[in-house]
Amino acid sequence: MTPFTAPLDFQRRAWEAATEAVERSTVAPDRTERMAEVEVGTTPSEVVYRENKLELLHYESQTEEQYDVPILIVYALINRPYILDLQPDRSVVQRLLEHGFDVYLIDWGEPSTLDRRLTLEDYVDRYIDNCVDVVRERSGLDEINVLGYCMGGTMSAMYAALHPEKVRNLGLMAASLCFDDTGGVLELWGDDEYYSPETVADTFGVVPSEFFDVGFALMDPVENTVTKYARLYDNLENEDFVENFARMERWLSDGIAMAGDTYQQFLEDIYQDNKLYHNELYLGDQHVDLTNIDMPVLQIVAEYDHLVPADASKPFNEVIGSDDTTVFEEQTGHIGLSVSSRSHKDLWPRVCDWFEARSDVIPMEDLQLIEGIGPAYAERLRNAGIETVGALAAADGETLAAEIEVPESRVVEWIQHAIDLAD
């Protein structure tokens, strides 16, 4: 046994002991069978786009009418996205559908050794961008809603900075964004004084899911290897508890490997150097300029999140270009945001209301028809007396740029676009 495998071996033996306890109980046959047969990700969907290992899922509508702007969910690269559709009564996908949204979700699949050189630029500016374009084409809209969870939230923020003209509203859920001694244990463990992501990437090529499992298990070893199995034993008579436990265990054991170059880039640029928060991040030769994130932004954070503490997310709202920012902080943990009964009762109705208020089709005269103008810039223009596309087309670029404090070159592009539309 090595230090690398010891936690996994301990967890395996704890699970075996819990299984033996189930088998010895009077309800053993029923409970053991249910734990083996439990289903996840049952909301009906179809694959509408494929690229490499990626599949883009589109979920069946559950209401007669839908809001105009669809929602694309972007999850992390290291776990299966069905945590957002774990079971019908605790499914983020279901909540959005029930409230009348058209929902899409990216299932990244698992990278092979041929994918080890994939970078964040590939995932953000190719894969996500292609999925956004598919949703835009299918909906007939220029802008869609994007909801990113965990690492998917980090990548969604990058995407919104690179392509603000394609994002109507941005939701960031437990997203790793700010690391000035605010990232908790993971930031401490990943400090460049002690840890070399390059060595890990070079060693594995594609970083295996077991590597992540060990780190996450060690963040709370007593809970992950002892306490939760004791709770299972105490609740064997409760069929719902046993089924919920089995679904979570299935998801926790169903991890995904990560391309080595992406792993190294994410750890070094986001965690160690904090480049995203300091507006110094480049993907390829493109600057991920946070001032371009001028659309409404919703931060969804968990008070008891030990993976991505709330303080590693919330300060991000202070450094982006949007004037419309909101924070919903729930008394739960990282995974509880998507699966806890409390979140589905209290949090997700508020999230749906937030998207609902911002998901109507933009009237033809609205300034947001102009590429690069989101709600924040539209508000600046209205304050300067420019309320329609026609008014923008007739404006003087130099004067207007000085008044709204936007580079003249950008304002001139807006004016030219407005002239083209007016013609």
N, C-alpha and C positions, 0 to 999 in steps of 0.2 A: 504494500500500500504506500502511495506517495502523498505528499501534502496536497497535490492537485486533486487526487481521487478520493482522499479521505472524507471530505464532507459529503460527496455523492454517495460513497459507500455507507456512511452513517445514515443518510437519508433513506437509502434503499432498505437498510436493515430495519429502520423505524417503520417504513411502509409495510414491510413483510410482517413485522410484529402486529401492526394494526390490522392487517388482513387476517392473521391468525386469530386475533381477538374477535373479529367479525365472524369467522367460521365457528368459533366456540359458542357464540351467543345463540339464543333461541330463535332469533330472526335471521340467522346466518344465510340460509338458502336464498331468501328473497333479496336481502340487502346485497349480497355478493353479486347476484345476477343483475340487479339494477345498476350497480356501480360499473359493471362491465358493458352494459347496453346503453347507458345514458347518451343522449344525442345533443349536439351543439350546432350552432349556426343553421337553424332550421327555417328561417324566413325565406320564402321563395325568391329566387333571383335567377338571372341569366348572365352569361359572359358575353359582353358586347365588344370587347377588344382584348387582344393578346399581343404581347411583345416580350421576347426572350422568355423568362419564367413568369412574368407578370400577367395577371388577369384582372380586367376591370369588370366588376359586378354591378348590375343594375337591378334594383329590387322592385318587385311588383307593387303598384300603388294600392293603398288600402282606403282611399277616400275617393268620392266622386269627382271632387275638384282638388287641384293642387296649386300651391303657390308658384308664381312664375319662374323664380330662380331656383334651380336645383342645388343640392348639396353634395359635394364630393368629399368623402372621408379618406384621409391619408393616415395610415397607421405606421408604427415603428417597423424597422427592418429585422428585428431579432425575435419577434413573436408572431403567432398566427393572429390575423385580424378578427377572428370570430369571438374574441373577448368583447367585441362591440355588439355581438348577437349571440350571447352565451345561452340564453333561454328566453322564451317569449315574454315573461313578466319582468325580465331584467335585461332588456335588449335596447341599446341606444338606437339601433336601426329601426326597431319597431316603434319607439317613441316618436322618432322623426316622421315615419310613415303615417302614424296615427294622427299626427298634427297637420298632415296634408303636404308634406315635402316629397319631392322626387329625389331619391337617394341613390348615390353611386359609392362604391368602395373599392379601393385598390388592394388586391391580394398580391403581395410581392413574389410569392413562391420562394423557393430556396436556391441560392446561388450554387453553381458547381465550381469545380477548380478552374474552369475556363473563364469564370467571372471575377477572379481575384483582383483584376486590375480596374474594375469598375470604381468610379469615384463619385463623390457627392454631386459633381457636375452632371454625371450620367443620370443619377437618380432624380435630381431636381430639374435640370434644364432639358432633359430628354424624356424620361419616363413620365414624370408628373406633368410636364408640359403637353406631351402627347395625349395623356388621359384627359386633361383639361380641354384640349381641343376637341376630343371626341364628344365630351359632355356638352360643350358649347355648340357643336354642330347638331347634335341630337335635340337640343333644346331651342335652337334658333336664336341664341343670345350671345352677345359679345362677352358678358361677364357672368361668372357663376360664384356660388358660395363655396368656400373651402374650410373644412374642419379637420385640423391635424391633432393627433394624439401622441404624447410622449415624443420620441425622436421624429415621428411624423409631423408633429407640431413645429419642431425646429426646422425641418425641411420645408414645411408649408410657409413659414415666415421668410425663408430664403426665396422661395418661389414668388411670393407676393412682392418682394423687393425687386426681383428681376422682371416680373410681368404684371405690374399693378393694373394695367388696362384690362386684364382678364379675370380679376378677382373683385367681385362685388362686395362681399363681406368675408372677414377672416376670423375663424374661431381657433384658438390655441388652447389645447387641453393638456395640462401637466407637461408643458413643453420646456425642454432644456434650452435656456436662452441667455442667462446671466451668471457668470462665475467669478465674482469678486468675493471669495470666501463665503458664498451663499449656497453652494451646491451640495452641502452635506457630506456624507461619508464617501460617495463616489468621487466627488471633487478631491477630497483628501487623499484617497487611495491612488487617484490618477495624477497626482502632483508630479511634474517632470523631474523633481529631485529624486523620486523613488521609482518611477515607472516609465517604461519606454514602449509606447504603442508601436513604434517601428519594429522593435524586436519581436513583439507578439505577431505582428502582421507577417514579418519575414519567416517566422517559425512555422506558422500554420498555413500561410497562403490565404485560405478561406477560414476565418476564425470559427471554430465549431460551437454549436449551441451549448455543449457541456461546459465550455469555458465560462460563458455568461451565467449558467446555472449555479456554478460554484460561487461566483462573486455575489449573486443575489441571495443565495442561501446563507452565506456568511454574514450578511448585513444584519440578520436577526436569527442566529443559529438555533436558539432555544425554541422560538416560535415555529421555525421551519422544519425542525427535526423531532420535536417532542410535543409541544403544546397542542398543535393543531390535531395531532393524532389522538391525544387524550380527549379533546373535545368530540372527535368522531366517536370514540368509544362511549362517551357519556350520552351521545345522542343517537345511538343505533336504533332506538325505537321510533325515531322521527324520520319518516321516509323522505320528506322534503329536504331536511338537513343533509341526509346521506346523498341524495341526488345532487344537491348544490355542491357539496364537497367533491363529489366525483367529477363534476364538470370542471371545477377549478383545478383539480389535480391533473385532469387530462390536458387542460390548456397549459399549465405550468410545465408539464413534461413534454410539450409539443413545440419546443423552441426551434429557431431557425439560425443557421450560420450566417456570417456577414463577410462580404468581400473584404479582403485584407486592406486594400488601399483606402476604402471608405472608412473602415474602422480606424486606421491610423489618422486619416484626415479629420475625422470627427473628434477623436480624443485630443489631438494636438491643437487644432484650430478653435474648437468650441470650448472644451474643458480647460485645457492648459493655457492657451493664449487668449481666450475670451474675445476672439476677433469679431464674432457676430455682434455682441453687445457694444463693442467699441467702434463699430462701423468700419472695420478694417478687413472684412472677409472678402476674398475673391474666389469665384468658381471659374477655373480657367482664367481667361483674361477679363472676365466680367466682375465689376464691383457690385457686391450685394449691398446696395445703398439703402439704408433703413429709412431715409427721408422719403423714399418712393412709396412706403407703406402708408398711403393716405386714405385708405378705405376704412370703414368701421372695423374695430378689432375687439373681440371678446376674449378675455383670459378666463379660463376655467381651471382653478387650482384647488388642491386638497390640503387642509390644515395639517393632517398627519401623514403627509407624503414623505417617506424616508428615501425614495429614489430621486425624486425631483422636488425638493422643498419649494414652498410657495415663493420664497424669496429668490429662487433661481428663475422665476418667471415674471413676477409682477413688475420689477423695475424696467422691463423691456418697453412698457407703455410710455415711459418717459423719454425714450430716445428715438421713437418712430415719428413719421410725419403726420399721423392721424390726429384729428381733433376730437374724434368720436371713439373713446376707449372705455371699456367696462371690465370690471373684475367680479366674477362670482367665486366665492371661496366656500367650499363645502367641508363640513366636519367629518371627513373620511380620509382614506388613504389613496395611494396612487391608482390601484385597481378598483377601489371602491367607487371612484368617480363613474365608472361604467357599469358596475354590477351590483352595488349595494341597493337595498330596497329604499333606503332613505334618499339616495340620489335620484332614483326614479320617481319618487313622490315629490321631492322638493326642488331639486336642481333642474332636471330636464324640462319640466314645463316652462321654467324661466328661460332656459336656453332656446326653446322653440319660440317663445314670445319674442325674444331678442331678434332671431333670424326673421320671424314673421314680419316684424315692423320695418324690416329693411329689404324685403324680397318681392316688392312689386315691380312690374316692368316700368322702366324709366320713360316718361313722356318724350315725344320726339323733340320738343323744344328744350329739353333739359341739357344743361352744360355737360353732364357726364357722358353724353354721346361722343364727346371729343376724346380721342385716345390720349391717355395719360392724366385725365381729369377725374379724380375721385371725389367723394363727398367733402373732404377737407379743402381741396383746391376750389371746388364749386362754391363753397361757402365764402372763401376769400374773394372770389370773383363777384359774388352777389353783394358782398359788403362794399365792393368798389363800384357798384352800380351796373355790373354786367350780369344780367339775369337770364339771357337766352343765347342760343347759338348765333342768331342774327346780330345781337349786340356785340358779341365777341368778334364776329367777322368784320365789324366796322371799327373796332378799337385800334388804337395806336400801340404797337408792341412795346416800344421803349417806355412810354408813359405808364402803361398798365403794369409792366414788369416791376418798375420802381414802386408802384403803389401797393402791389400785393406781395412784394419781396420774393419774387421767383425769377430765376435767370432769364434774361431777355430771349436767349435762343429757344428756350422751351416755350415761352409765351408766343413767339413768332410761329412756332410749329402748330400751336393750338389755333392761332388765328387763321393760318393757311388751311387747316383741316375744317374750320368753321366755314371759310369761304367756299371750299369744295362742297360741303354739305348744303350750303345755301344755294349754290348753283344747281 
